[in-house]
Amino acid sequence: MVLASQAQHGMWITEMMHGGGTAYHMPFAMWFDGPLDRGAMLKACESVLARHPVLGCAFEDRDGELHLVPAADRPPVAFVRAADVDGLVREEIARPFDLGRGPLARFTLAEVGPSRHLLLFVGHHLVFDGMSKDLLVRDLAAAYSGGPLPPLPMPYGAAAAIPPEAAAYWREHWRDRQTVVVDGVSGTARTAGRGETVLLDLTGELSGWEEAGVTRFELFLAAVHALLFRYGNAEPAVAVAMSTRRPETREHIGLFATELPLYSAPTPDTTLPELAHDLRARLRELNRFRDIPAARAAGGIRPRPALAPVSISFRRRAADVAFPGLGLVAEWKMSNHMVRNVLHLQAVDGADGLRLTLHYSPEVIGREHVERAGEHLRAVLAADPGLRLADLPLPSAAPVPAPAPVEAPLPGAAAGAVDGDLVEQVRQIWMEVLRIEELAPDEDLYDLGGHSLTITQISARIRKRLGVEVPFDVFLDDPTVAGVAAAVSELRA
């Protein structure tokens, strides 16, 4: 049993509070052509599971601390003959994971034809990230070829304390951006929703920028910020997936990534290379705190599915590996059919070029706007580098309707005639966890600097002292002492 990382804790409580559906499911399909040895492939899957014990874990909250514990069952490795392979893939992606029981990964080897097989892996993001796909293919190929896979230790441990400089950085830089304008449409994503995709090939547009002094990722990031600025977003906010791998965890499958918001403030006179260099400097500063979740460091940020309305994952794919006697085509950018924000751009940069998938929720923004946004992004990358952002060949931003106001519940309104002694017991627990000496029953937890760890610690003490399991969504609906005390009273009744 080991402590979960800070990134795992943040993702766990987000799913517990919001019910992410398949938003954190990570499917990965490998198509094999040729005389596949079924027994050897199934054995290779078992070898990968033995090498990476995190795939056989579940998560348990013990007195306000999140631990990785052995799952109730081993991750399944199944063989099927698939008459409807598309239906099989949809079903496996949609099949839920139980975070408290596990397991959080599964393999399905499907015979599609006499010489064609699909190996489908589905893992929960809590134990799998983008770079894990490369490691999975590499280890499967080694095991299928008969090579040894020495076991790796569980790579997690006690979460580090938040350093003062990280807290100061996020208090200064945090901007609460939940709404974004895309192609003249204002969108706000408050919960994870059904997702659809638009595919784009940007290989040609990134050529010719080698002398700009920035990486392909930095150029791509600058193009996204430039496009959002041209759409009328004065200070674009884009959450960026950043690796937290260290030399000692480079070989480990697991969650070694975090999503951190990156803000820019371009002007109409800024050029794309200037914006790219500015973002490069901001990224280097942000990289100092890549292990620290922004919400935890800044405090006072309500748990939410996404920290920014637009997000980017950009991954350089490793070199292809060989399975003896087999041809392999891997689907590196599979969709889990859900999206956590207005727009997510998933880019994979490999030997065959840069492929981009735009994930969006049709309930928030129409497909025609996403398709145009993709073509506008292509135009930004293809434009003369010396052009000002104001002169990029894009249509002017359309008038943006103001977002509808959200009615917030009155703090403490749910409390009703809750027993005063119960309110006081809950208040004492809050003051202990928050380490403050005075607290009014109607003060908002997040205004007091609360965050995801605070919630689990308060819940653990209520469970131990008052014998009640308070649902996490109470801390979203009415995050006050009075509101939580009302929930405890109702549960007792």
C-alpha atoms as one frame of an Amber mdcrd trajectory, in Angstrom:
protein
   0.000   0.000   0.000   1.440   3.368  -1.053   0.170   6.910  -1.111  -1.288
   8.180  -4.363   0.456  11.037  -6.133  -0.990  14.533  -6.061  -2.079  14.202
  -9.697  -3.875  10.941  -8.901  -5.586  12.471  -5.878  -6.828  15.441  -7.907
  -8.168  13.210 -10.695  -9.757  10.784  -8.227 -11.722  13.452  -6.378 -12.756
  15.122  -9.657 -14.313  11.861 -10.794 -15.869  11.209  -7.383 -17.465  14.669
  -7.337 -18.451  15.025 -10.976 -18.954  11.443 -12.162 -16.673  11.480 -15.186
 -18.298   8.615 -17.095 -15.704   7.574 -19.696 -13.901  10.936 -19.592 -10.857
   9.312 -17.956 -10.982   6.040 -19.907  -7.932   5.649 -22.151  -8.498   3.147
 -24.990  -5.615   1.961 -27.155  -6.115  -0.340 -30.148  -3.361  -2.369 -31.811
  -4.219  -4.079 -35.122  -2.061  -7.067 -36.081  -1.861  -8.606 -39.540  -0.172
 -11.972 -40.004   0.064 -15.353 -38.246  -0.375 -14.179 -34.663   0.460 -16.672
 -31.896  -2.612 -16.243 -29.687  -1.106 -17.968 -26.643   2.088 -15.907 -26.850
   0.129 -12.639 -27.129  -2.105 -13.418 -24.147   0.972 -14.422 -22.156   2.643
 -11.125 -23.186  -0.340  -9.210 -21.789   0.018 -11.071 -18.484   3.743 -10.260
 -18.443   3.012  -6.546 -18.868   0.546  -6.678 -15.974   3.159  -8.398 -13.802
   5.828  -5.830 -14.723   3.583  -2.840 -14.012   1.720  -3.510 -10.736  -0.069
  -0.150 -10.883  -2.397  -1.682 -13.506  -3.637  -4.107 -10.856  -4.444  -1.469
  -8.251  -7.510   0.268  -6.861  -7.785   3.448  -4.786  -8.851   3.661  -1.172
  -9.464   6.731   0.992  -8.059   6.084   4.458  -8.587   8.884   6.967  -8.311
  11.562   4.313  -5.309  10.066   2.523  -5.642   8.296  -0.843  -3.778   5.004
  -1.152  -3.108   2.551  -3.958  -4.202  -0.915  -2.824  -4.393  -4.278  -4.610
  -7.533  -4.587  -6.717 -10.206  -7.088  -5.755  -9.490  -9.042  -8.956  -6.676
  -9.319 -11.466  -6.997  -7.215 -14.609  -8.812  -9.377 -17.185  -7.042 -10.684
 -20.269  -9.689 -12.099 -22.603  -9.852 -13.661 -26.071 -12.962 -13.347 -28.246
 -13.977 -13.923 -31.840 -15.569 -10.651 -32.908 -18.333 -10.566 -35.501 -18.964
  -6.882 -34.704 -15.588  -5.392 -33.872 -16.868  -1.806 -33.778 -19.513  -2.830
 -31.269 -16.888  -4.630 -29.191 -14.702  -1.519 -29.068 -17.621   0.710 -28.075
 -18.677  -1.715 -25.359 -15.191  -2.057 -23.887 -14.610   1.691 -23.835 -17.956
   2.283 -22.138 -17.590  -0.487 -19.539 -17.173   1.324 -16.210 -14.303   1.026
 -13.766 -14.849   0.785 -10.011 -12.129   2.990  -8.527 -12.507   1.454  -5.083
 -12.439  -2.207  -6.183 -10.490  -2.150  -9.404  -8.967  -3.404 -11.516  -8.416
  -0.269 -13.607  -7.113  -1.904 -16.792  -8.164  -4.680 -19.161  -6.946  -6.420
 -22.342  -9.173  -7.923 -25.024  -7.641  -9.890 -27.909 -10.194 -10.205 -30.715
  -9.897 -12.447 -33.775 -11.270 -10.346 -36.638 -10.234 -12.595 -39.531  -7.957
 -15.556 -40.307  -4.857 -13.351 -40.258  -6.109 -10.229 -38.516  -6.418  -9.527
 -34.786  -7.238  -6.554 -32.604  -5.618  -6.144 -29.201  -7.643  -3.556 -27.305
  -6.341  -2.123 -24.054  -8.542   0.121 -21.918  -7.079   1.705 -18.810  -8.226
   4.386 -16.415  -6.197   7.581 -16.608  -5.388   7.176 -12.893  -2.953   4.394
 -13.878  -2.150   5.227 -17.514  -1.069   8.248 -19.540  -0.089   9.113 -23.111
   3.548   8.038 -22.843   2.399   4.767 -21.281   1.143   3.753 -24.738   4.701
   3.668 -26.087   5.877   1.677 -23.062   2.970  -0.729 -23.424   3.788  -1.497
 -27.074   7.498  -1.847 -26.317   6.961  -4.258 -23.410   4.333  -6.269 -25.289
   6.735  -6.683 -28.228   9.571  -7.769 -25.927   7.376 -10.295 -24.098   5.813
 -11.619 -27.332   9.336 -12.179 -28.680  10.229 -14.195 -25.586  12.299 -11.504
 -23.888  12.308 -11.101 -20.088  10.340  -8.308 -18.429  11.931  -7.669 -15.022
   9.419  -6.337 -12.480   9.356  -2.662 -11.566   8.648  -1.307  -8.089   5.477
   0.642  -7.433   6.559   4.160  -8.481   4.443   6.247  -6.108   5.010   7.496
  -2.605   4.235  10.260  -0.192   3.112  13.468  -1.873   5.474  16.370  -1.319
   4.348  19.434   0.564   3.425  22.483  -1.498   6.540  24.725  -1.598   5.875
  28.409  -0.791   7.181  29.539  -4.182   4.649  27.302  -5.984   1.797  28.689
  -3.896   2.979  32.235  -4.617   3.268  31.498  -8.348  -0.270  30.189  -8.653
  -1.802  32.890  -6.479  -0.304  35.429  -8.896  -0.991  33.619 -12.168  -4.286
  31.789 -11.651  -7.132  33.095 -13.806 -10.587  31.569 -13.535 -11.484  31.059
 -17.203 -14.404  28.745 -17.911 -15.806  30.328 -21.085 -14.103  30.592 -24.470
 -15.067  31.961 -27.877 -14.450  29.603 -30.817 -15.391  30.744 -34.330 -17.784
  33.335 -32.942 -19.511  30.934 -30.524 -19.213  31.338 -26.760 -18.946  27.999
 -24.972 -18.725  26.964 -21.337 -18.140  23.394 -20.185 -19.214  22.837 -16.593
 -19.326  19.040 -16.620 -17.843  16.291 -18.749 -20.140  15.590 -21.696 -20.570
  13.431 -24.770 -17.675  13.985 -27.136 -17.188  13.860 -30.890 -14.038  14.327
 -32.970 -12.664  16.122 -36.022  -9.418  14.824 -37.557  -6.727  17.028 -39.093
  -3.307  16.474 -40.687  -0.944  19.381 -39.977   2.276  17.779 -41.188   2.941
  20.230 -44.009   2.088  23.332 -42.004   4.852  22.707 -39.428   7.602  22.417
 -42.032   9.762  25.441 -42.703   9.759  26.650 -39.091  13.062  25.021 -38.157
  14.863  28.396 -37.916  12.301  29.933 -35.549  14.214  28.812 -32.450  11.233
  27.049 -30.879  10.081  23.446 -30.750   7.241  22.075 -32.848   5.137  21.884
 -29.705   5.834  25.521 -28.787   4.920  26.619 -32.301   1.704  24.584 -32.204
   0.826  26.018 -28.783   1.447  29.565 -30.040  -0.822  28.953 -33.038  -3.644
  27.849 -30.731  -3.205  30.922 -28.513  -3.050  33.165 -31.591  -6.261  31.685
 -32.978  -8.082  32.103 -29.659  -6.890  35.712 -29.494  -8.211  36.372 -32.996
 -11.539  34.868 -31.944 -11.860  37.614 -29.344 -10.355  35.984 -26.241  -8.225
  38.815 -24.847  -6.215  36.550 -22.508  -6.346  33.012 -23.920  -6.258  30.215
 -21.346  -5.103  26.774 -22.502  -4.486  23.804 -20.214  -1.342  21.938 -21.253
  -0.599  18.292 -20.476   2.919  18.162 -19.027   4.979  15.076 -18.234   6.115
  14.604 -14.638   8.350  11.637 -15.410  11.797  11.543 -13.825  14.763   9.300
 -14.690  13.598   6.818 -12.051  10.049   6.601 -13.513  10.895   6.747 -17.213
  10.201   3.034 -17.677   6.959   2.955 -15.691   3.436   2.736 -17.017   1.190
   4.959 -14.895  -0.034   8.503 -14.451   3.034  10.714 -14.777   1.390  13.743
 -16.309  -0.462  16.772 -15.082  -2.618  19.375 -16.756  -1.696  22.966 -15.978
  -3.281  26.160 -17.336  -1.078  28.469 -19.395  -2.162  32.030 -20.076  -0.995
  34.567 -22.644  -1.637  38.248 -23.261  -0.747  38.985 -26.906  -1.489  42.265
 -28.677  -2.669  42.852 -32.252   0.954  43.738 -33.160   2.422  40.477 -31.832
   3.734  38.019 -34.438   3.464  34.258 -34.168   7.234  33.759 -33.553   7.115
  36.420 -30.816   4.154  34.716 -29.192   5.924  31.342 -29.428   9.015  32.711
 -27.670   6.853  34.342 -24.998   5.049  31.056 -24.360   8.392  29.250 -24.314
   9.500  31.477 -21.421   6.180  30.979 -19.632   6.450  27.207 -20.073   9.930
  27.159 -18.587   8.686  29.043 -15.536   5.650  26.776 -15.271   7.845  23.692
 -15.599   9.389  24.449 -12.201   6.031  23.594 -10.625   4.872  20.795 -12.929
   4.553  18.366  -9.997   2.230  20.729  -8.119  -1.480  20.767  -9.025  -2.560
  24.353  -9.595  -5.781  23.957  -7.604  -3.895  22.561  -4.616  -1.219  25.262
  -4.663  -3.488  28.254  -5.190  -6.306  27.053  -2.951  -9.856  28.315  -3.225
 -10.454  26.640  -6.622 -13.558  24.488  -6.793 -12.889  20.988  -8.168 -13.911
  20.910 -11.823 -13.477  18.587 -14.801 -11.040  20.998 -16.509  -8.936  23.982
 -15.417  -9.345  25.802 -18.733 -11.967  25.748 -21.494  -9.377  24.625 -24.077
  -6.696  21.992 -23.521  -3.793  20.495 -25.450  -1.939  17.197 -25.284   1.062
  17.046 -27.610   3.183  13.908 -27.683   6.227  12.886 -29.653   5.666   9.242
 -30.516   8.507   6.793 -29.949  10.025   4.825 -32.814   8.044   1.835 -34.075
   8.772  -1.550 -32.517   8.558  -4.940 -34.236   6.459  -7.999 -33.443   8.082
 -10.995 -35.212   6.117 -11.959 -38.316   3.375  -9.384 -37.742   2.405  -6.045
 -39.151   1.183  -3.521 -36.574  -1.048  -0.461 -36.939  -1.740   1.331 -33.651
  -4.523   3.860 -33.049  -2.628   6.423 -30.974  -5.493   8.941 -30.736  -8.600
   6.902 -29.943 -11.583   8.742 -28.513 -13.339   7.769 -25.291 -16.451   9.594
 -26.588 -16.428  12.201 -23.822 -14.789  15.592 -23.388 -14.143  17.541 -20.193
 -14.030  21.054 -21.622 -15.149  23.027 -24.684 -12.316  21.896 -26.959  -9.431
  19.466 -26.509  -6.660  19.248 -29.102  -4.857  15.897 -29.077  -1.723  15.978
 -31.229   0.629  13.071 -31.939   3.869  13.940 -33.711   5.528  10.888 -35.215
   7.583   9.717 -38.146   4.487   9.936 -40.328   3.873  13.594 -39.424   1.656
  15.573 -37.077  -1.874  14.249 -36.687  -4.423  16.256 -34.724  -7.753  15.218
 -33.231 -10.116  17.939 -32.041 -12.420  16.639 -29.309 -15.554  18.660 -28.595
 -19.007  18.377 -27.068 -21.812  18.878 -29.606 -23.995  20.135 -26.739 -21.591
  23.051 -26.289 -20.338  23.837 -29.804 -21.450  22.727 -33.270 -19.312  20.542
 -35.521 -19.198  23.194 -38.267 -17.480  25.612 -35.867 -14.918  23.005 -34.836
 -14.156  22.131 -38.463 -13.676  25.815 -39.279 -11.467  26.220 -36.214  -9.283
  23.406 -37.529  -8.924  25.089 -40.899  -8.260  28.441 -39.216  -5.493  26.776
 -37.182  -3.997  25.463 -40.423  -4.133  29.004 -41.872  -2.327  30.439 -38.838
   0.512  27.935 -39.220   0.726  28.495 -42.981   0.768  32.308 -42.736   3.826
  34.505 -43.227   5.711  34.473 -39.883   6.174  38.239 -40.088   2.448  38.976
 -40.037   0.940  40.607 -36.994  -1.803  38.594 -35.297  -4.241  41.295 -36.374
  -3.317  40.651 -40.018  -3.642  36.872 -40.030  -5.944  35.838 -42.898  -8.923
  34.910 -40.738 -12.442  36.303 -40.586 -13.189  38.820 -37.865 -14.720  37.475
 -34.687 -18.510  37.454 -34.747 -20.478  39.146 -31.959 -20.327  36.971 -28.871
 -23.482  36.440 -26.813 -23.019  36.930 -23.091 -23.102  33.643 -21.154 -26.247
  33.054 -19.141 -25.840  33.837 -15.439 -25.650  30.860 -13.135 -27.831  30.913
 -10.067 -25.651  30.011  -7.096 -27.302  28.456  -4.045 -27.402  30.671  -0.993
 -24.723  29.556   1.473 -26.250  27.586   4.269 -29.707  27.605   2.685 -29.949
  23.849   2.938 -29.286  23.860   6.661 -32.868  24.535   7.748 -33.377  23.737
  11.423 -30.190  21.695  11.862 -29.266  20.992  15.463 -26.836  23.659  16.705
 -24.586  21.091  18.381 -24.155  19.254  15.072 -23.269  22.480  13.278 -20.658
  23.163  15.957 -19.122  19.696  15.608 -18.791  20.164  11.847 -17.402  23.667
  12.391 -14.701  22.331  14.728 -13.666  19.750  12.127 -13.377  22.464   9.467
 -11.246  24.663  11.711  -8.897  21.746  12.504  -8.388  20.861   8.841  -8.105
  24.468   7.646  -5.977  25.407  10.676  -7.944  28.518  11.486  -9.274  29.702
  14.841 -12.634  31.146  13.827 -15.162  30.297  11.152 -18.732  31.335  10.423
 -21.232  28.593   9.424 -21.977  30.289   6.089 -18.393  30.877   4.904 -17.508
  29.193   1.590 -14.859  26.456   1.807 -13.125  27.625  -1.358 -13.041  31.260
  -0.236 -11.120  29.941   2.769  -8.516  28.304   0.499 -10.005  24.807   0.469
  -9.113  22.277  -2.223  -9.470  18.576  -3.029  -7.269  17.329  -0.184  -9.185
  19.533   2.264 -12.433  17.877   1.208 -11.157  14.333   1.769  -9.703  15.264
   5.161 -12.969  16.878   6.308 -14.959  13.892   5.025 -12.659  11.432   6.796
 -13.068  13.192  10.157 -16.842  13.428   9.757 -16.929   9.722   8.947 -14.844
   8.839  12.010 -16.520  11.157  14.548 -20.081  11.411  13.309 -20.457   8.041
  11.611 -21.705   9.488   8.310 -20.274   9.256   4.774 -20.868  12.683   3.239
 -21.135  12.546  -0.583 -18.486  14.639  -2.270 -21.046  16.530  -4.328 -22.241
  18.223  -1.116 -18.992  20.189  -1.262 -20.038  21.465  -4.684 -23.702  22.193
  -3.961 -23.238  23.971  -0.613 -19.586  24.127   0.518 -20.316  25.673   3.929
 -20.356  24.323   7.460 -24.134  24.822   7.528 -24.600  23.001   4.209 -22.430
  20.034   5.226 -24.097  19.845   8.644 -27.485  19.775   6.911 -26.298  16.874
   4.750 -25.070  14.998   7.836 -28.429  15.568   9.558 -30.334  14.332   6.513
 -28.166  11.224   6.178 -28.621  10.408   9.846 -32.370  10.717   9.466
